[in-house]
Amino acid sequence: MPEIRVTPLGAGQDVGRSCILVSIAGKNVMLDCGMHMGFNDDRRFPDFSYITRNGRLTDFLDCVIISHFHLDHCGALPYFSEMVGYDGPIYMTHPTQAICPILLEDYRKIAVDKKGEANFFTSQMIKDCMKKVVAVHLHQTVQVDDELEIKAYYAGHVLGAAMFQIKVGSESVVYTGDYNMTPDRHLGAAWIDKCRPNLLITESTYATTIRDSKRCRERDFLKKVHEAVEHGGKVLIPVFALGRAQELCILLETFWERMNLKAPIYFSTGLTEKANHYYKLFITWTNQKIRKTFVQRNMFEFKHIKAFDRAFADNPGPMVVFATPGMLHAGQSLQIFRKWAGNEKNMVIMPGYCVQGTVGHKILSGQRKLEMEGRQVLEVKMQVEYMSFSAHADAKGIMQLVGQAEPESVLLVHGEAKKMEFLKQKIEQEFRVNCYMPANGETVTLPTSPSIPVGISLGLLKREMAQGLLPDAKKPRLLHGTLIMKDSNFRLVSSEQALKELGLAEHQLRFTCRVHLHDPRKEQETAMRVYSHLKSVLKDHCVQHLPDGSVTVESILIQAAAHSEDPGTKVLLVSWTYQDEELGSYLTSLLKKGLPQAPS
Amino acid sequence: MRVPGARTRTHTPNWPTRCPGISSLTMDPECSQLLPALCAVLADPRQPMADDTCLEKLLDWFKTITEAGSSLLLLQENPCLVELLCHMLKPQDLSSRVLSFSLRLTGVLAAQEDCFQYLQQGELLPKLFGEAGPLGGAAWTSPAVRSGWIQGLRSLAQHASALHFLAHCGAVDTIFSLQEDSSLFVASAAGQLLVHILGLSMQGPAGGPPSLQAGDWPACAQKIVGHIEESLRATATPQITQALNVLTTTFGHCHNPWTQVLWVQLSPLVAGLLEKDPIPAAHSLVDLLLSVARPQALRAQAFAVLLQPLACVFKAMAQDPGPSGVPDGTVGGSMTAGVPLPSKAACVGLLCRSLAHLELLLPLPQRPCPWPQAPLLGAAVTLLQLCGGSARPACDMGRHLCTLLLGCVRVQRAALDFLGALSDGTGPRELVTQVFAVLLEYLRSPDSSPTVLKKAFQATFRWLLNSPKTPGCWDLDPHALLFLRDLLPVLQKRLCSPCWEVRDSSLEFLTQMTRHWGGQAGFRHALLASEVPKLTEQLLRDPESYVRASAVTAMGQLSSQGLCVPPAGPEHQGGQQKSLLVELLHILSTDSEGFPRRAVMQVFTQWLRDSHADVAGDTEQFVAGVLQVASQDLDWEVRAQGLELALVFLEQTLGQPRSHCPHAVTPPVEAPVGPLAQALQPLCRVRLFDFAFRALFDCDRPVAQKSCDLLLFLRAQTASSSSLQESRSSPDVASVEAALQRWQAGDQAQPLGDLEPEVVLAVVRSLDLEGLRGALAESSDHVEKSPQSLLQDMLATVGVLGENEADCY
């Protein structure tokens, strides 16, 4: 039984780390290879032993697809390819390929900072892993092998994020990764064509949320930053190097320009230039507005945002600093935080999620007395704000995408079970399709009915063409021929050709049927009556009365004979070839109804 | 939210002292104080957990505590724990995660027999793990709960009482059924648990050796074995797979006499599976057979099976009259052709698997003897020729194989890996020539994918390394040198590839070759006659940072061996080498990516170590220039590498090579009195201490550690020297110490200015470097990941969640 099987190793009813195994028409694909930032040991990686039980990774998997550069989608990649051992191809978009190693290096640094981190990859491993990457363009159909093909669609969310269609023959699965259905300051909205996949695997982070308009959040953000700066405070915004940081930079830059503000804005660790470089390089991936204005003014060349130097943190007066890493777990952002935390004029704005075990998590949960290294206690007097700027589709957006793609069924990942349950019902009601939400380790199996490609012989095709109709993919039509199955290939040829190819002799196959007619007249007269009757009824057919007294309609032969026992009854022998089966049956039923009364 | 019981400690103003850390081995009073509140939160179904890792980490902590001490005591001192477990029995809308956690916690606690008895008294165990517990309720539909149930039992199954409990509460039957669970995780854990219980029950009640008569085995073991037998007789493949997996784990884990008895009992059933057509659960069966492949006879058979696909290839090509003259399949004796290779997918799969297994087998001492090295080599070469399109098969089967394998990257990858591994053995000269020929074919072919090309480079390097040498001479043998002449033009072409992966792999290959043969005349001659050095130099300006980094490394290596492009005319005398130094310095100060800058620092450090001609000319100027740039670098690895270079310079200046371990106690040298101050002068002139002191408070821990090591080394080296004026109280020292204080507080705006050796030594002696080193040796998140911090976080989350909903990136 042909089927599609999906097993999440991560992102099944959680948002920890995405890793989904898909088997489609005998091909095995791994979708994303994410890392859980909340663990320091092997638990941060998906448990690949469930794959290796089916043989070596390289032999089992046909390819790996990475949807975007966030670590919960690509963080386990070097571990997977260089430590567990996978030599096959890894597909991702060009921007993802460029940015992935930067974030992996960033995280490696944190791992090195944390002692006792075991089993972590090296820089060389990151490079060797990146060498296995095959970069793809949007809407480009990439042939992984003879049968498996993939195609990327724009997903918004972050620079280079893509949804992927995986197709084998007529069966297909679409995986959304993370996506955003509304455009933001620097990216456009996700889009997919009506590809009608057998299955749509969609993220469901905001499965039950209808998000307030982005404008509100932006206004709120600007207001808070403005107020803090007006009161002489310093604002710290911990960010990851690439992603939200760029959007917030554009936001502040525009606001500063409009309000003619003078307080300096800094971006730490020299990443602005690097980010700029990538946004320039991949300008086609940003939204229309940025692309349009790019010629006059590059949105990523900031007038107000300058590179940060460690010494600036002590400068008097207000300022805004973007610093990495985003969860205040080490490095520069933590150093600045410790310095500024004691002053109630200052403010820290957390624009994203923080895992447990980080200072970011602590302050977001309201803790104000933090134990620091060396048993020091840091009293947090600065204002703490949380503003989620993560760009995921909300419930409305997810429904919109399902409507766009028109899948046969839907599978939810990357969300919380309770919220998924709600969305599942909604999708099932509205679209009348099955919706699944497997937990990690659970397998969803979908039966499919694959269409099998059949080659048609030129001769047969020409004969069909000769009938005047050009082939049209949208209008299927009936074609007669002989199906030859050989070497797991299917070919449709004319019967003559089939006979010739297979070296077989032709047999004529005729159906015959006896119809009893009450008619005391002579056989010839009965035959004549039959002829007249059919001639009047079958105006479009060629009806003939042959010299031997028999009647033909196309290949159908009708002969009248006397009944051996009943002289008042005549027997009509009707015979036809299998090609005229339809007409033959029609004629017999017609004759069974009897002949019209002869004019007296 | 103000956390009750949170510690307030006074600020320690001075240098960091060794932080004793929070002992996680026992429950400290602060944690004990927080625990009741936490248990109450866990028992409250209205309180969701913010982070799915919290409960895992909490369980980790309980495991550490119970491994170090008495679980019974833990329960008695913290009655809230038992209350939490009892709470799980009440019918209510519990979170499946908390329920799963409780089941696992119960198991961890009950692993100790006295604690098990204690929990039994309250009938808690049968209520949690028996029919009356979650097993019979709605919660059971959650895979997390089923998984918690299994893991709980897995933890508690450590002693005879537990075994008795398992046998009587019907758990074993539930475990049987969970082997077919819809969740992979649950099903797999159920299988593991069965293996564990079987092993435990075979340990016997008194710990004595179990009977070797299967009929006398404990009831529980017999039940499990009976279940395995039944599954092996089943017609459904999943059931057979489960049984085979359980057996594989059993035989893989222990090699007791009873496992042999078990194998004798079950092998007829397993053999029966082999006779079925098609063979069910083939992969699991292979695993099982590999795990029991102890008898020599079986090993030989297994080897024959592994060779079969390659034998087929041989057979297909045997009539090949071509010049390559692939050895006949019968040469190896053990390689006899069998089943023909069917469809493409099956053919590729079989060949890859066979090659991978043989590669694994190759280095093992128990590999079959005699090892058919030559036929295997021939097979690998033939396969590569088939995939590359250079094979000329004469028979139909050969042509069929050709169409199946042509351009097949999978087989190419596997065959190149295998070919590389085979380089450890020898082969007939003619065959070795073929190996080099096929490798060259792959390196040349425009169809080779970047991965295939990389593997071809790796295999080539291994074969060159192992090519026969003239005794006492490390140069390449004449054949290899001939090969090199063909190889260099290929390398030249690959260095210009539009694919960055290819350029990078080529540079890595060049670096490896130069490192090994850079000093050998034959290699030098061939390399210098080629365009390779010039092209490498050009790649220093490659658009791809990875390639720039590899080019830096390669150029560094070439330059060390004097293999850079010779100057074009007399006017350039010596100019080329200088310009490389300048070029690398330029990369160090201007490259926007970290990788090339790191590579430059590594090259410079090596040059300094080796007293490279350019460096030796004016070492001080070189070091000063490099340190000035490196100390300002934004990349922590460049700064750390800068300190490594500083350390090398320090060693050279003080004339005392560092012992292998930086922390080892080196006997202080009797430094001559006068020269010490003098010796330190150059270090001060290159502003090494300014960098080191600043790095001591670097926000990136490894940098601070490196600096700490450097200063400790300096102190050890100068410990005995009392000649320097004790300048502890001089105003200079005070100002430096004040500056360091400010730096520690994060203010690094002001430089230290020129430092005198006396001041440096006084400051180094006054620093609590050991304390700092101890503090730095801790994980950067050791405070945040302490148990107390975890409990505080979990408590603090209560009530906040509504505002800040669980989110992600």
HADDOCK unambig.tbl for C-alpha pairs under 7 A between the chains (distance, minus, plus):
assign (segid A and resid 15 and name CA) (segid B and resid 808 and name CA) 6.80 0.50 0.50
assign (segid A and resid 38 and name CA) (segid B and resid 53 and name CA) 6.23 0.50 0.50
assign (segid A and resid 54 and name CA) (segid B and resid 283 and name CA) 6.85 0.50 0.50
assign (segid A and resid 59 and name CA) (segid B and resid 349 and name CA) 6.85 0.50 0.50
assign (segid A and resid 113 and name CA) (segid B and resid 701 and name CA) 5.67 0.50 0.50
assign (segid A and resid 113 and name CA) (segid B and resid 702 and name CA) 6.57 0.50 0.50
assign (segid A and resid 113 and name CA) (segid B and resid 779 and name CA) 6.59 0.50 0.50
assign (segid A and resid 113 and name CA) (segid B and resid 780 and name CA) 5.77 0.50 0.50
assign (segid A and resid 114 and name CA) (segid B and resid 779 and name CA) 4.32 0.50 0.50
assign (segid A and resid 114 and name CA) (segid B and resid 780 and name CA) 4.99 0.50 0.50
assign (segid A and resid 114 and name CA) (segid B and resid 781 and name CA) 6.28 0.50 0.50
assign (segid A and resid 115 and name CA) (segid B and resid 778 and name CA) 6.42 0.50 0.50
assign (segid A and resid 115 and name CA) (segid B and resid 779 and name CA) 4.33 0.50 0.50
assign (segid A and resid 116 and name CA) (segid B and resid 779 and name CA) 6.99 0.50 0.50
assign (segid A and resid 131 and name CA) (segid B and resid 501 and name CA) 5.50 0.50 0.50
assign (segid A and resid 132 and name CA) (segid B and resid 451 and name CA) 6.50 0.50 0.50
assign (segid A and resid 269 and name CA) (segid B and resid 634 and name CA) 6.02 0.50 0.50
assign (segid A and resid 310 and name CA) (segid B and resid 748 and name CA) 6.82 0.50 0.50
assign (segid A and resid 311 and name CA) (segid B and resid 747 and name CA) 6.00 0.50 0.50
assign (segid A and resid 311 and name CA) (segid B and resid 748 and name CA) 5.37 0.50 0.50
assign (segid A and resid 311 and name CA) (segid B and resid 749 and name CA) 4.57 0.50 0.50
assign (segid A and resid 314 and name CA) (segid B and resid 747 and name CA) 6.43 0.50 0.50
assign (segid A and resid 330 and name CA) (segid B and resid 780 and name CA) 6.88 0.50 0.50
assign (segid A and resid 331 and name CA) (segid B and resid 699 and name CA) 5.07 0.50 0.50
assign (segid A and resid 331 and name CA) (segid B and resid 700 and name CA) 5.69 0.50 0.50
assign (segid A and resid 332 and name CA) (segid B and resid 699 and name CA) 6.14 0.50 0.50
assign (segid A and resid 335 and name CA) (segid B and resid 699 and name CA) 6.78 0.50 0.50
assign (segid A and resid 352 and name CA) (segid B and resid 809 and name CA) 6.24 0.50 0.50
assign (segid A and resid 353 and name CA) (segid B and resid 807 and name CA) 5.52 0.50 0.50
assign (segid A and resid 353 and name CA) (segid B and resid 808 and name CA) 5.20 0.50 0.50
assign (segid A and resid 353 and name CA) (segid B and resid 809 and name CA) 6.05 0.50 0.50
assign (segid A and resid 355 and name CA) (segid B and resid 51 and name CA) 6.81 0.50 0.50
assign (segid A and resid 356 and name CA) (segid B and resid 51 and name CA) 6.49 0.50 0.50
assign (segid A and resid 356 and name CA) (segid B and resid 54 and name CA) 6.99 0.50 0.50
assign (segid A and resid 357 and name CA) (segid B and resid 784 and name CA) 4.89 0.50 0.50
assign (segid A and resid 357 and name CA) (segid B and resid 785 and name CA) 5.27 0.50 0.50
assign (segid A and resid 357 and name CA) (segid B and resid 790 and name CA) 6.96 0.50 0.50
assign (segid A and resid 358 and name CA) (segid B and resid 784 and name CA) 6.06 0.50 0.50
assign (segid A and resid 362 and name CA) (segid B and resid 793 and name CA) 6.19 0.50 0.50
assign (segid A and resid 365 and name CA) (segid B and resid 796 and name CA) 5.46 0.50 0.50
assign (segid A and resid 365 and name CA) (segid B and resid 797 and name CA) 5.07 0.50 0.50
assign (segid A and resid 365 and name CA) (segid B and resid 800 and name CA) 6.02 0.50 0.50
assign (segid A and resid 366 and name CA) (segid B and resid 1 and name CA) 5.18 0.50 0.50
assign (segid A and resid 366 and name CA) (segid B and resid 796 and name CA) 6.59 0.50 0.50
assign (segid A and resid 367 and name CA) (segid B and resid 1 and name CA) 5.72 0.50 0.50
assign (segid A and resid 367 and name CA) (segid B and resid 2 and name CA) 6.51 0.50 0.50
assign (segid A and resid 367 and name CA) (segid B and resid 796 and name CA) 6.71 0.50 0.50
assign (segid A and resid 372 and name CA) (segid B and resid 783 and name CA) 6.55 0.50 0.50
assign (segid A and resid 373 and name CA) (segid B and resid 783 and name CA) 6.47 0.50 0.50
assign (segid A and resid 374 and name CA) (segid B and resid 16 and name CA) 6.32 0.50 0.50
assign (segid A and resid 374 and name CA) (segid B and resid 17 and name CA) 6.88 0.50 0.50
assign (segid A and resid 374 and name CA) (segid B and resid 19 and name CA) 5.53 0.50 0.50
assign (segid A and resid 375 and name CA) (segid B and resid 9 and name CA) 6.77 0.50 0.50
assign (segid A and resid 376 and name CA) (segid B and resid 9 and name CA) 6.29 0.50 0.50
assign (segid A and resid 376 and name CA) (segid B and resid 10 and name CA) 6.58 0.50 0.50
assign (segid A and resid 376 and name CA) (segid B and resid 11 and name CA) 5.02 0.50 0.50
assign (segid A and resid 376 and name CA) (segid B and resid 12 and name CA) 6.38 0.50 0.50
assign (segid A and resid 377 and name CA) (segid B and resid 8 and name CA) 6.49 0.50 0.50
assign (segid A and resid 377 and name CA) (segid B and resid 9 and name CA) 6.08 0.50 0.50
assign (segid A and resid 377 and name CA) (segid B and resid 11 and name CA) 6.57 0.50 0.50
assign (segid A and resid 390 and name CA) (segid B and resid 809 and name CA) 5.78 0.50 0.50
assign (segid A and resid 441 and name CA) (segid B and resid 183 and name CA) 4.88 0.50 0.50
assign (segid A and resid 441 and name CA) (segid B and resid 184 and name CA) 4.67 0.50 0.50
assign (segid A and resid 441 and name CA) (segid B and resid 185 and name CA) 5.32 0.50 0.50
assign (segid A and resid 442 and name CA) (segid B and resid 182 and name CA) 5.66 0.50 0.50
assign (segid A and resid 442 and name CA) (segid B and resid 183 and name CA) 4.08 0.50 0.50
assign (segid A and resid 442 and name CA) (segid B and resid 184 and name CA) 5.91 0.50 0.50
assign (segid A and resid 443 and name CA) (segid B and resid 182 and name CA) 6.73 0.50 0.50
assign (segid A and resid 443 and name CA) (segid B and resid 183 and name CA) 6.81 0.50 0.50
